[in-house]
């Protein structure tokens, strides 16, 4: 996507990369998880269990390193093809925190920025909450706060679909030549969320569409959308089936070969490393079946080019909104009622004291 001849200058003077964040050492793990779970009804026992997942990898999540790589790749892509804007980076839950990054941007004189969030699907935690995080970080800055707009979600953009299809094909090629591809089961996985959050967003339809587009381009007919990494209380319904439950069911149905595609993630979060590369892979070994895990898009050149295109759409006010498949490109500006916060389970009623 090139800048049209005579097009006006960029509507923005900076780009903001926004992500989840992750610990970068053992001492970071509990403070990081406390940030993640603040205000949520998650038992402390579950938090400590997740903390052990991080400690299993030395207390280091790969997400920050991968975002640094994406940051450098995006800066180069913008320098080569425009719009040539400075790129800042801020996280929701760990350093560099959005509050610090927005203050840095304000001090640098940034007036208007376009934000790329590392989430390709619409739901409260993957879209609206990030917009709320940005607004909260801007509030203490008063009149000096930059105006920050968010780029549309990209679940059906070819720059996301095509790299994921290539990654799926690469995993399929790992099976011996005598393995019948029609008997390989492909699971597309995404982070499970509460049903109340799913029902108030397009999270599931977008995931289904994205998985369908990737499967079609990889020539895959046996596939299923499944979920992973649920963290809520057992009494709260979340999206199912869990990937491990789905593996067991398909093994009982006679499948012996699996590919797991983390389509809901753009990089190897801890959920990918632990829930798929550890738990799901261990289950497959115990069941004596074969599993390969497809790579995330990471800094695939086509994906990085897509991010630049999404920036250019808004910066240069271009009319084209590229998308493939049956669903249209998502809206540029989220409506006020878009992806509302999930309904919280009501606390149990206090026992009545006899009069």
ROFI-729736 format. One record per residue (C-alpha): residue number from 0; residue in one letter; y negated, x negated, z negated. Coordinates in nm, 4 decimals. Last residue first. Example, Ala and Ser with C-alpha at 12.3 -4.5 7.8 and 13.67 -1.06 7.14 Angstrom:
+-----+------+----------+----------+----------+
: seq : type :       c2 :       c1 :       c3 :
+-----+------+----------+----------+----------+
:   1 :    S :   0.1060 :  -1.3670 :  -0.7140 :
:   0 :    A :   0.4500 :  -1.2300 :  -0.7800 :
+-----+------+----------+----------+----------+
***
This chain:
+-----+------+----------+----------+----------+
: seq : type :       c2 :       c1 :       c3 :
+-----+------+----------+----------+----------+
: 354 :    X :   1.1468 :   3.4582 :  -6.4116 :
: 353 :    X :   1.4373 :   3.2676 :  -6.2575 :
: 352 :    X :   1.3290 :   2.9512 :  -6.0766 :
: 351 :    X :   1.3886 :   2.9709 :  -5.7023 :
: 350 :    X :   1.5422 :   2.6671 :  -5.5443 :
: 349 :    X :   1.3079 :   2.4818 :  -5.3095 :
: 348 :    X :   1.3608 :   2.5649 :  -4.9450 :
: 347 :    X :   1.5218 :   2.2961 :  -4.7319 :
: 346 :    X :   1.2764 :   2.1008 :  -4.5201 :
: 345 :    X :   1.2018 :   2.2552 :  -4.1806 :
: 344 :    X :   1.3263 :   2.0525 :  -3.8861 :
: 343 :    X :   1.0334 :   1.9086 :  -3.6896 :
: 342 :    X :   0.9456 :   2.0765 :  -3.3622 :
: 341 :    X :   0.9034 :   1.8161 :  -3.0942 :
: 340 :    X :   0.5560 :   1.6911 :  -2.9979 :
: 339 :    X :   0.4174 :   1.8470 :  -2.6828 :
: 338 :    X :   0.5128 :   1.7126 :  -2.3371 :
: 337 :    X :   0.2106 :   1.8434 :  -2.1403 :
: 336 :    X :  -0.0096 :   2.1048 :  -2.3092 :
: 335 :    X :  -0.3380 :   1.9346 :  -2.2203 :
: 334 :    X :  -0.2242 :   1.8747 :  -1.8629 :
: 333 :    X :  -0.1303 :   1.5151 :  -1.7725 :
: 332 :    X :  -0.3433 :   1.3507 :  -1.5066 :
: 331 :    X :  -0.1737 :   1.1890 :  -1.2076 :
: 330 :    X :   0.0870 :   1.4632 :  -1.1641 :
: 329 :    X :   0.4438 :   1.3685 :  -1.0785 :
: 328 :    X :   0.5467 :   1.3036 :  -0.7205 :
: 327 :    X :   0.7379 :   1.6001 :  -0.5847 :
: 326 :    X :   1.1020 :   1.6771 :  -0.6663 :
: 325 :    X :   1.3608 :   1.7047 :  -0.3897 :
: 324 :    X :   1.4064 :   1.3372 :  -0.3145 :
: 323 :    X :   1.1583 :   1.0563 :  -0.2584 :
: 322 :    X :   0.8107 :   0.9876 :  -0.3935 :
: 321 :    X :   0.4938 :   0.8162 :  -0.2720 :
: 320 :    X :   0.1609 :   0.9667 :  -0.3718 :
: 319 :    X :  -0.0830 :   0.9159 :  -0.0837 :
: 318 :    X :  -0.4476 :   1.0171 :  -0.1295 :
: 317 :    X :  -0.5844 :   0.6769 :  -0.2360 :
: 316 :    X :  -0.8544 :   0.6786 :  -0.5033 :
: 315 :    X :  -0.8884 :   0.2983 :  -0.4954 :
: 314 :    X :  -0.8089 :   0.2377 :  -0.8623 :
: 313 :    X :  -0.5841 :   0.5443 :  -0.8874 :
: 312 :    X :  -0.3432 :   0.4805 :  -0.6053 :
: 311 :    X :  -0.3886 :   0.1035 :  -0.6440 :
: 310 :    X :  -0.2418 :   0.1080 :  -0.9952 :
: 309 :    X :   0.0650 :   0.2988 :  -0.8796 :
: 308 :    X :   0.0963 :   0.0575 :  -0.5877 :
: 307 :    X :   0.0802 :  -0.2421 :  -0.8227 :
: 306 :    X :   0.3573 :  -0.0931 :  -1.0349 :
: 305 :    X :   0.5617 :  -0.0351 :  -0.7195 :
: 304 :    X :   0.5224 :  -0.3994 :  -0.6195 :
: 303 :    X :   0.6619 :  -0.5000 :  -0.9573 :
: 302 :    X :   0.9599 :  -0.2727 :  -0.8872 :
: 301 :    X :   1.0120 :  -0.4186 :  -0.5403 :
: 300 :    X :   0.9912 :  -0.7720 :  -0.6816 :
: 299 :    X :   1.2576 :  -0.6996 :  -0.9491 :
: 298 :    X :   1.0845 :  -0.7858 :  -1.2749 :
: 297 :    X :   1.3103 :  -0.5897 :  -1.5085 :
: 296 :    X :   1.4896 :  -0.3240 :  -1.3010 :
: 295 :    X :   1.7746 :  -0.2857 :  -1.5519 :
: 294 :    X :   2.1072 :  -0.4512 :  -1.4738 :
: 293 :    X :   2.4273 :  -0.2525 :  -1.4274 :
: 292 :    X :   2.6908 :  -0.2647 :  -1.7014 :
: 291 :    X :   3.0506 :  -0.3258 :  -1.5996 :
: 290 :    X :   3.3442 :  -0.1553 :  -1.7692 :
: 289 :    X :   3.7193 :  -0.2014 :  -1.7305 :
: 288 :    X :   3.9773 :  -0.0069 :  -1.9309 :
: 287 :    X :   4.2143 :  -0.1191 :  -2.2065 :
: 286 :    X :   4.1000 :   0.1517 :  -2.4489 :
: 285 :    X :   4.0030 :  -0.1142 :  -2.7037 :
: 284 :    X :   3.8284 :  -0.3127 :  -2.4305 :
: 283 :    X :   3.6396 :  -0.0005 :  -2.3227 :
: 282 :    X :   3.5324 :   0.0683 :  -2.6816 :
: 281 :    X :   3.4043 :  -0.2870 :  -2.7172 :
: 280 :    X :   3.1965 :  -0.2491 :  -2.3979 :
: 279 :    X :   3.0474 :   0.0789 :  -2.5225 :
: 278 :    X :   2.9565 :  -0.0699 :  -2.8619 :
: 277 :    X :   2.8414 :  -0.4193 :  -2.7605 :
: 276 :    X :   2.6896 :  -0.4287 :  -2.4112 :
: 275 :    X :   2.6049 :  -0.0570 :  -2.4207 :
: 274 :    X :   2.4765 :   0.0358 :  -2.7662 :
: 273 :    X :   2.3831 :  -0.3185 :  -2.8653 :
: 272 :    X :   2.2210 :  -0.4775 :  -2.5617 :
: 271 :    X :   2.0884 :  -0.1569 :  -2.4050 :
: 270 :    X :   1.9551 :  -0.0162 :  -2.7316 :
: 269 :    X :   1.8013 :  -0.3566 :  -2.8058 :
: 268 :    X :   1.5913 :  -0.3100 :  -2.4943 :
: 267 :    X :   1.7046 :  -0.4686 :  -2.1700 :
: 266 :    X :   1.4276 :  -0.3629 :  -1.9360 :
: 265 :    X :   1.3182 :  -0.0553 :  -1.7390 :
: 264 :    X :   1.5243 :   0.1862 :  -1.9489 :
: 263 :    X :   1.6339 :   0.5447 :  -1.8737 :
: 262 :    X :   1.8535 :   0.4327 :  -1.5837 :
: 261 :    X :   2.0824 :   0.2314 :  -1.8088 :
: 260 :    X :   2.3685 :   0.2269 :  -1.5510 :
: 259 :    X :   2.7196 :   0.2078 :  -1.6976 :
: 258 :    X :   2.9954 :   0.1325 :  -1.4477 :
: 257 :    X :   3.3493 :   0.2401 :  -1.5287 :
: 256 :    X :   3.7091 :   0.1733 :  -1.4245 :
: 255 :    X :   4.0243 :   0.3242 :  -1.5757 :
: 254 :    X :   3.9781 :   0.6971 :  -1.5141 :
: 253 :    X :   4.2762 :   0.9189 :  -1.5971 :
: 252 :    X :   4.1254 :   1.2319 :  -1.7525 :
: 251 :    X :   4.1835 :   1.0899 :  -2.1024 :
: 250 :    X :   3.9826 :   0.7871 :  -1.9926 :
: 249 :    X :   3.7110 :   1.0241 :  -1.8755 :
: 248 :    X :   3.6898 :   1.1922 :  -2.2165 :
: 247 :    X :   3.6820 :   0.8616 :  -2.4040 :
: 246 :    X :   3.4036 :   0.7289 :  -2.1816 :
: 245 :    X :   3.2012 :   1.0467 :  -2.2334 :
: 244 :    X :   3.2300 :   1.0133 :  -2.6117 :
: 243 :    X :   3.1065 :   0.6552 :  -2.5843 :
: 242 :    X :   2.8120 :   0.7573 :  -2.3638 :
: 241 :    X :   2.7005 :   1.0326 :  -2.6009 :
: 240 :    X :   2.7171 :   1.3758 :  -2.4460 :
: 239 :    X :   2.4609 :   1.4989 :  -2.5420 :
: 238 :    X :   2.0905 :   1.5554 :  -2.6076 :
: 237 :    X :   2.0008 :   1.5964 :  -2.9736 :
: 236 :    X :   2.0582 :   1.8791 :  -3.2234 :
: 235 :    X :   1.9162 :   1.8132 :  -3.5727 :
: 234 :    X :   2.1655 :   1.8522 :  -3.8591 :
: 233 :    X :   2.3086 :   1.5030 :  -3.8007 :
: 232 :    X :   1.9688 :   1.3485 :  -3.8807 :
: 231 :    X :   1.7959 :   1.1709 :  -3.5923 :
: 230 :    X :   1.8741 :   0.8311 :  -3.4418 :
: 229 :    X :   2.0391 :   0.8923 :  -3.1054 :
: 228 :    X :   2.1038 :   0.5664 :  -2.9203 :
: 227 :    X :   2.2840 :   0.6926 :  -2.6110 :
: 226 :    X :   2.2927 :   0.9654 :  -2.3487 :
: 225 :    X :   2.4968 :   1.0740 :  -2.0496 :
: 224 :    X :   2.4263 :   1.1629 :  -1.6849 :
: 223 :    X :   2.7498 :   1.1728 :  -1.4864 :
: 222 :    X :   2.8788 :   1.0079 :  -1.1721 :
: 221 :    X :   3.1681 :   1.0246 :  -0.9300 :
: 220 :    X :   3.0072 :   1.0512 :  -0.5830 :
: 219 :    X :   2.8594 :   0.7024 :  -0.5388 :
: 218 :    X :   2.7317 :   0.5826 :  -0.2002 :
: 217 :    X :   2.4769 :   0.3507 :  -0.3615 :
: 216 :    X :   2.1832 :   0.5355 :  -0.2075 :
: 215 :    X :   2.3265 :   0.8693 :  -0.3147 :
: 214 :    X :   2.3920 :   0.7484 :  -0.6693 :
: 213 :    X :   2.0343 :   0.6215 :  -0.7086 :
: 212 :    X :   1.8852 :   0.9497 :  -0.5870 :
: 211 :    X :   2.1170 :   1.1580 :  -0.8056 :
: 210 :    X :   2.0388 :   0.9465 :  -1.1122 :
: 209 :    X :   1.6647 :   0.9902 :  -1.0508 :
: 208 :    X :   1.6995 :   1.3662 :  -1.0053 :
: 207 :    X :   1.9101 :   1.4077 :  -1.3181 :
: 206 :    X :   1.6696 :   1.1934 :  -1.5194 :
: 205 :    X :   1.3738 :   1.3982 :  -1.3944 :
: 204 :    X :   1.5490 :   1.7262 :  -1.4734 :
: 203 :    X :   1.6358 :   1.5963 :  -1.8254 :
: 202 :    X :   1.2899 :   1.4697 :  -1.9208 :
: 201 :    X :   1.0906 :   1.7566 :  -1.7734 :
: 200 :    X :   0.9354 :   1.8446 :  -2.1097 :
: 199 :    X :   0.9334 :   2.1092 :  -2.3832 :
: 198 :    X :   1.3112 :   2.1585 :  -2.3850 :
: 197 :    X :   1.3751 :   1.7851 :  -2.4172 :
: 196 :    X :   1.1601 :   1.7526 :  -2.7286 :
: 195 :    X :   1.3278 :   2.0496 :  -2.8975 :
: 194 :    X :   1.6655 :   1.9112 :  -2.7910 :
: 193 :    X :   1.5925 :   1.5938 :  -2.9860 :
: 192 :    X :   1.6050 :   1.2759 :  -2.7735 :
: 191 :    X :   1.8917 :   1.0687 :  -2.6365 :
: 190 :    X :   1.7902 :   0.7449 :  -2.4682 :
: 189 :    X :   1.9175 :   0.7360 :  -2.1126 :
: 188 :    X :   2.2497 :   0.6514 :  -1.9521 :
: 187 :    X :   2.3796 :   0.6917 :  -1.5980 :
: 186 :    X :   2.7582 :   0.6802 :  -1.6172 :
: 185 :    X :   2.9513 :   0.5833 :  -1.3044 :
: 184 :    X :   3.3244 :   0.6515 :  -1.2845 :
: 183 :    X :   3.5251 :   0.4326 :  -1.0459 :
: 182 :    X :   3.8121 :   0.6234 :  -0.8887 :
: 181 :    X :   3.6371 :   0.6748 :  -0.5544 :
: 180 :    X :   3.5776 :   0.2990 :  -0.5476 :
: 179 :    X :   3.9555 :   0.2428 :  -0.5273 :
: 178 :    X :   4.0183 :  -0.0957 :  -0.6904 :
: 177 :    X :   4.2080 :  -0.3279 :  -0.4532 :
: 176 :    X :   3.8977 :  -0.5333 :  -0.3760 :
: 175 :    X :   3.8603 :  -0.6357 :  -0.7393 :
: 174 :    X :   3.5654 :  -0.4833 :  -0.9282 :
: 173 :    X :   3.2470 :  -0.6894 :  -0.9458 :
: 172 :    X :   3.1164 :  -0.5282 :  -0.6263 :
: 171 :    X :   3.0569 :  -0.2051 :  -0.8165 :
: 170 :    X :   2.8172 :  -0.3870 :  -1.0469 :
: 169 :    X :   2.6131 :  -0.5234 :  -0.7553 :
: 168 :    X :   2.6058 :  -0.1747 :  -0.6030 :
: 167 :    X :   2.4567 :  -0.0337 :  -0.9235 :
: 166 :    X :   2.1912 :  -0.3060 :  -0.9283 :
: 165 :    X :   2.1047 :  -0.2305 :  -0.5667 :
: 164 :    X :   2.0709 :   0.1398 :  -0.6495 :
: 163 :    X :   1.8448 :   0.0561 :  -0.9454 :
: 162 :    X :   1.6284 :  -0.1604 :  -0.7194 :
: 161 :    X :   1.5963 :   0.1281 :  -0.4691 :
: 160 :    X :   1.5165 :   0.4024 :  -0.7211 :
: 159 :    X :   1.2289 :   0.2243 :  -0.8973 :
: 158 :    X :   1.0194 :   0.1146 :  -0.5988 :
: 157 :    X :   1.1398 :   0.4277 :  -0.4179 :
: 156 :    X :   0.9422 :   0.6409 :  -0.6672 :
: 155 :    X :   1.1472 :   0.9264 :  -0.8105 :
: 154 :    X :   1.1337 :   0.8390 :  -1.1835 :
: 153 :    X :   0.7800 :   0.6963 :  -1.1519 :
: 152 :    X :   0.5728 :   0.8551 :  -1.4278 :
: 151 :    X :   0.2041 :   0.8816 :  -1.3428 :
: 150 :    X :  -0.0397 :   0.6080 :  -1.4476 :
: 149 :    X :  -0.2346 :   0.6642 :  -1.7690 :
: 148 :    X :  -0.6132 :   0.6673 :  -1.8016 :
: 147 :    X :  -0.8026 :   0.4611 :  -2.0577 :
: 146 :    X :  -1.1753 :   0.4990 :  -2.1265 :
: 145 :    X :  -1.2752 :   0.1802 :  -2.3045 :
: 144 :    X :  -1.3965 :   0.1988 :  -2.6655 :
: 143 :    X :  -1.7463 :   0.0610 :  -2.7252 :
: 142 :    X :  -1.8857 :   0.4045 :  -2.8096 :
: 141 :    X :  -1.6572 :   0.4306 :  -3.1127 :
: 140 :    X :  -1.4200 :   0.1394 :  -3.1553 :
: 139 :    X :  -1.2364 :   0.3038 :  -3.4473 :
: 138 :    X :  -1.1112 :   0.5799 :  -3.2096 :
: 137 :    X :  -0.9723 :   0.3553 :  -2.9359 :
: 136 :    X :  -0.6451 :   0.2728 :  -3.1122 :
: 135 :    X :  -0.5892 :   0.6411 :  -3.1914 :
: 134 :    X :  -0.6515 :   0.7360 :  -2.8277 :
: 133 :    X :  -0.4070 :   0.4710 :  -2.7064 :
: 132 :    X :  -0.1397 :   0.5885 :  -2.9500 :
: 131 :    X :  -0.1985 :   0.9501 :  -2.8435 :
: 130 :    X :  -0.1494 :   0.8525 :  -2.4795 :
: 129 :    X :   0.1686 :   0.6697 :  -2.5819 :
: 128 :    X :   0.2842 :   0.9812 :  -2.7670 :
: 127 :    X :   0.2276 :   1.1892 :  -2.4534 :
: 126 :    X :   0.4538 :   0.9782 :  -2.2321 :
: 125 :    X :   0.7900 :   0.8444 :  -2.3469 :
: 124 :    X :   0.7928 :   0.9869 :  -2.7009 :
: 123 :    X :   0.6755 :   1.3330 :  -2.5902 :
: 122 :    X :   0.8811 :   1.3516 :  -2.2735 :
: 121 :    X :   0.8305 :   1.2573 :  -1.9101 :
: 120 :    X :   1.0297 :   0.9776 :  -1.7479 :
: 119 :    X :   0.9544 :   0.6303 :  -1.6106 :
: 118 :    X :   0.8698 :   0.4573 :  -1.9369 :
: 117 :    X :   0.7109 :   0.1111 :  -1.9448 :
: 116 :    X :   0.3590 :   0.2555 :  -1.9650 :
: 115 :    X :   0.1059 :   0.1371 :  -1.7064 :
: 114 :    X :  -0.2465 :   0.2025 :  -1.8275 :
: 113 :    X :  -0.5607 :   0.2167 :  -1.6116 :
: 112 :    X :  -0.8760 :   0.0836 :  -1.7742 :
: 111 :    X :  -1.2429 :   0.1844 :  -1.7915 :
: 110 :    X :  -1.5267 :   0.0137 :  -1.9751 :
: 109 :    X :  -1.3927 :  -0.3376 :  -2.0385 :
: 108 :    X :  -1.6712 :  -0.5466 :  -2.1931 :
: 107 :    X :  -1.4573 :  -0.8317 :  -2.3258 :
: 106 :    X :  -1.5156 :  -0.7094 :  -2.6823 :
: 105 :    X :  -1.3818 :  -0.3686 :  -2.5802 :
: 104 :    X :  -1.0717 :  -0.5250 :  -2.4273 :
: 103 :    X :  -1.0044 :  -0.7305 :  -2.7394 :
: 102 :    X :  -1.0457 :  -0.4184 :  -2.9537 :
: 101 :    X :  -0.8033 :  -0.2336 :  -2.7271 :
: 100 :    X :  -0.5530 :  -0.5189 :  -2.7633 :
:  99 :    X :  -0.5762 :  -0.5306 :  -3.1421 :
:  98 :    X :  -0.5232 :  -0.1557 :  -3.1815 :
:  97 :    X :  -0.2477 :  -0.1580 :  -2.9192 :
:  96 :    X :  -0.0443 :  -0.4047 :  -3.1210 :
:  95 :    X :   0.0537 :  -0.7425 :  -2.9743 :
:  94 :    X :   0.2557 :  -0.7352 :  -3.1872 :
:  93 :    X :   0.4877 :  -0.4541 :  -3.2828 :
:  92 :    X :   0.5232 :  -0.0736 :  -3.2776 :
:  91 :    X :   0.3164 :   0.0844 :  -3.0022 :
:  90 :    X :   0.2588 :  -0.2283 :  -2.7983 :
:  89 :    X :  -0.0421 :  -0.3767 :  -2.6151 :
:  88 :    X :  -0.0795 :  -0.5900 :  -2.3026 :
:  87 :    X :  -0.3883 :  -0.6750 :  -2.0976 :
:  86 :    X :  -0.4111 :  -0.7282 :  -1.7204 :
:  85 :    X :  -0.7299 :  -0.8486 :  -1.5524 :
:  84 :    X :  -0.7961 :  -0.6788 :  -1.2174 :
:  83 :    X :  -0.7511 :  -0.7964 :  -0.8572 :
:  82 :    X :  -0.6836 :  -0.4634 :  -0.6897 :
:  81 :    X :  -0.5212 :  -0.6246 :  -0.5135 :
:  80 :    X :  -0.2527 :  -0.7842 :  -0.2971 :
:  79 :    X :  -0.2057 :  -1.1435 :  -0.4108 :
:  78 :    X :  -0.3992 :  -1.1313 :  -0.7395 :
:  77 :    X :  -0.2438 :  -0.7942 :  -0.8227 :
:  76 :    X :   0.1074 :  -0.9262 :  -0.7592 :
:  75 :    X :   0.0367 :  -1.2428 :  -0.9603 :
:  74 :    X :  -0.0878 :  -1.0436 :  -1.2593 :
:  73 :    X :   0.2111 :  -0.8118 :  -1.2263 :
:  72 :    X :   0.4593 :  -1.0998 :  -1.2347 :
:  71 :    X :   0.2871 :  -1.2519 :  -1.5379 :
:  70 :    X :   0.2878 :  -0.9240 :  -1.7315 :
:  69 :    X :   0.6448 :  -0.8448 :  -1.6275 :
:  68 :    X :   0.7606 :  -1.1812 :  -1.7673 :
:  67 :    X :   0.5685 :  -1.1187 :  -2.0896 :
:  66 :    X :   0.7224 :  -0.7715 :  -2.1004 :
:  65 :    X :   1.0682 :  -0.9252 :  -2.0728 :
:  64 :    X :   0.9954 :  -1.1598 :  -2.3608 :
:  63 :    X :   0.8701 :  -0.8666 :  -2.5683 :
:  62 :    X :   1.1735 :  -0.6499 :  -2.4873 :
:  61 :    X :   1.4451 :  -0.9037 :  -2.5664 :
:  60 :    X :   1.4645 :  -0.7967 :  -2.9317 :
:  59 :    X :   1.5058 :  -1.0798 :  -3.1785 :
:  58 :    X :   1.6515 :  -1.0460 :  -3.5290 :
:  57 :    X :   1.9138 :  -1.3084 :  -3.4516 :
:  56 :    X :   2.1031 :  -1.0837 :  -3.2115 :
:  55 :    X :   2.3329 :  -0.9268 :  -3.4744 :
:  54 :    X :   2.0188 :  -0.9067 :  -3.6892 :
:  53 :    X :   1.8859 :  -0.6465 :  -3.4444 :
:  52 :    X :   2.1956 :  -0.4270 :  -3.4751 :
:  51 :    X :   2.1881 :  -0.4814 :  -3.8520 :
:  50 :    X :   1.8413 :  -0.3280 :  -3.8599 :
:  49 :    X :   1.9868 :  -0.0205 :  -3.6879 :
:  48 :    X :   2.2200 :   0.0306 :  -3.9856 :
:  47 :    X :   1.9321 :  -0.0262 :  -4.2260 :
:  46 :    X :   1.7314 :   0.2442 :  -4.0491 :
:  45 :    X :   2.0302 :   0.4815 :  -4.0576 :
:  44 :    X :   2.0684 :   0.4315 :  -4.4322 :
:  43 :    X :   1.6958 :   0.4970 :  -4.4684 :
:  42 :    X :   1.7572 :   0.8484 :  -4.3357 :
:  41 :    X :   1.5439 :   0.9464 :  -4.0342 :
:  40 :    X :   1.2995 :   1.2357 :  -4.0712 :
:  39 :    X :   1.0140 :   1.0733 :  -3.8841 :
:  38 :    X :   0.6672 :   1.0023 :  -4.0223 :
:  37 :    X :   0.7051 :   0.6260 :  -3.9893 :
:  36 :    X :   1.0261 :   0.5504 :  -3.8002 :
:  35 :    X :   0.8991 :   0.2960 :  -3.5484 :
:  34 :    X :   0.6573 :   0.1269 :  -3.7876 :
:  33 :    X :   0.9293 :   0.1038 :  -4.0544 :
:  32 :    X :   1.1575 :  -0.0382 :  -3.7868 :
:  31 :    X :   0.9096 :  -0.3179 :  -3.7137 :
:  30 :    X :   0.8579 :  -0.3968 :  -4.0818 :
:  29 :    X :   1.2397 :  -0.4113 :  -4.1209 :
:  28 :    X :   1.3001 :  -0.6397 :  -3.8218 :
:  27 :    X :   1.0099 :  -0.8841 :  -3.8351 :
:  26 :    X :   1.1635 :  -1.1196 :  -4.0907 :
:  25 :    X :   1.4677 :  -1.1748 :  -3.8668 :
:  24 :    X :   1.2578 :  -1.2893 :  -3.5685 :
:  23 :    X :   1.0838 :  -1.1568 :  -3.2578 :
:  22 :    X :   1.0818 :  -0.7886 :  -3.3437 :
:  21 :    X :   1.0188 :  -0.5334 :  -3.0693 :
:  20 :    X :   0.7424 :  -0.3568 :  -2.8824 :
:  19 :    X :   0.7353 :  -0.0091 :  -2.7311 :
:  18 :    X :   0.5228 :  -0.0750 :  -2.4250 :
:  17 :    X :   0.1761 :  -0.0466 :  -2.2749 :
:  16 :    X :   0.0476 :  -0.2713 :  -1.9955 :
:  15 :    X :  -0.3289 :  -0.2147 :  -1.9700 :
:  14 :    X :  -0.5064 :  -0.2809 :  -1.6404 :
:  13 :    X :  -0.8761 :  -0.3654 :  -1.6211 :
:  12 :    X :  -1.2070 :  -0.2880 :  -1.4457 :
:  11 :    X :  -1.1162 :   0.0537 :  -1.3116 :
:  10 :    X :  -1.2520 :   0.2747 :  -1.0305 :
:   9 :    X :  -1.1931 :  -0.0205 :  -0.7986 :
:   8 :    X :  -1.4515 :  -0.0805 :  -0.5280 :
:   7 :    X :  -1.5012 :   0.1728 :  -0.2518 :
:   6 :    X :  -1.2777 :   0.1751 :   0.0573 :
:   5 :    X :  -1.4353 :   0.0295 :   0.3710 :
:   4 :    X :  -1.1030 :  -0.0530 :   0.5296 :
:   3 :    X :  -0.8212 :   0.1066 :   0.3341 :
:   2 :    X :  -0.6736 :  -0.0985 :   0.0481 :
:   1 :    X :  -0.3134 :  -0.1721 :   0.1251 :
:   0 :    X :   0.0000 :   0.0000 :   0.0000 :
+-----+------+----------+----------+----------+
***
